[in-house]
Amino acid sequence: MPVAPVRPPRAFISYAHDNPAHVENVRSLYQALRSNGIDAKWDLPAAEQRQNWVDWMEQELRLADFILIVASPGYRRRESGAAGPDEGRGVQWESKRIADYLYRDLRGNLRKVLPVVLPGCSADDLPSWLNPASTTVYRVSRFDLSGVEKLIRTMADRPFETEAVLDPIPDLPPRDHGAGRGGPAGLSSAAARTGRLHLANKRYDDARIAFSAAVRDIPSDSEARYYLALALLAGRNIAMATSERISRAESCLQQVTESDPGASHAWALWAVLKEEHFISAGRGDGTPPIRELVAKAAGIDGARRAELLTHLNAPSSTCWRGLRSGQSGGNP
C-alpha cells in the first residue's frame, strides 16, 4: 500500500514594506525557505490577482503551521499604533490578529510564532509582545541553507542537538574502610569492590559475577575468592544449594585457607558449609574433618561473624548456631 507523502511545513511571512531593500531581503528569505522544503507564503504573489486582503490574511494565518514575523522599524511602528490609519494597514491588522492569537494560548503558540531578524534590522524592531529579549529570535545573516538552517530545523522538526542516550548509573562502591578495623583488607580490584557493594545489598547473582571476574583478573586475591564462596551460597539454606555451587564454594575456601592459614572467617564458613551440606545430610565428614575446621575458626572476630550471619542460613548447623550465640565457630 503506497505511503501518503508528508505535507511540507507551511509558513506565513508577516512583514512591513519599509523600503525596497527590505522587501528584497524578505523576498530572499521567502526563496531560501521554499528552496529548502518550506511552503513559505507572502503577499507579493497573491497581489498579482485582485484580493480581499482581510480574507487573504485570515486564511493564511489559519492555514499556517508557522508565522514568521520579520523585524523592521516600520513593523514596530505600525503594530504599536504609532502609524497613521493609512500607513501599512495590512501590518496593523495582521499584527493585532497574531498578538490575539498568542494571548489566547501563549505556551501552545510560542513555537508557532517565530521572530526573524534580517540584515539591516535588529531585535529592537520586533513587537514587544514577542518578548524578544527573553525568547528565541532567529537571525538570518545570509540567504542560503547555512543562513536559514536554524529556521528550517525548527519548522521541519529536524533538531541538530538531541538528548543523549541515558544509561543506568554504574555501580560505584564506597571506599573500603575495613582494613585495620577488624573487617576485610582493601580488595585488589574494582570488580571485587563492586562485588562487595552487590553483596551488601544482597544481590547475590550480581556479586557472584563480579567476584568471579575479580578472581579471574587477580587470582591471588584471596578476599575476592572468599566472597565468591559466600556469594555462591546466595543467602539461602545451604542444604538447598546445588552440588555444583557447593563444590565451587568449597574449592574457593580451600584455596583461601592454603594461601592464608590464619583466615579464620574462611575456616568458619567452610565448617558451616561442611556440616550443613555433608554431615547433616549423612554424606560423611571427609577431609579436613569438621573439628579441625572449627578449631581454626576459633579466632574469628565480631565483624566477620556478623557478616557471615548476614549472608548464611544454616539453621540445623551447630557451627552456625555457635556463631549466632557468640562462640568462635560452634562446637559440633
Salt bridges, closest charged atoms under 4 A:
GLU24 OE2 - ARG27 NE 3.28
ASP39 OD1 - ARG34 NH1 2.72
ASP39 OD1 - LYS41 NZ 3.39
ASP43 OD2 - HIS17 NE2 2.93
GLU58 OE2 - ARG97 NH2 2.85
GLU60 OE1 - ARG10 NH2 3.14
ASP65 OD2 - ARG7 NH1 3.01
GLU79 OE2 - ARG76 NE 3.36
ASP86 OD1 - ARG89 NH2 2.55
GLU87 OE2 - ARG77 NH2 2.54
GLU87 OE2 - ARG78 NE 3.18
ASP100 OD2 - ARG104 NE 3.30
ASP144 OD2 - ARG142 NH2 2.76
GLU149 OE2 - ARG153 NE 2.82
ASP171 OD2 - HIS198 NE2 2.91
ASP171 OD1 - ARG203 NH2 3.78
ASP176 OD2 - ARG196 NH1 3.72
ASP205 OD1 - ARG208 NH2 3.65
ASP205 OD1 - ARG245 NH2 3.84
ASP206 OD2 - ARG203 NE 3.77
GLU223 OE2 - HIS265 NE2 3.44
GLU223 OE2 - ARG304 NH2 3.02
GLU292 OE2 - LYS296 NZ 3.16
GLU307 OE2 - ARG196 NH2 3.96
GLU307 OE1 - ARG304 NH1 3.61
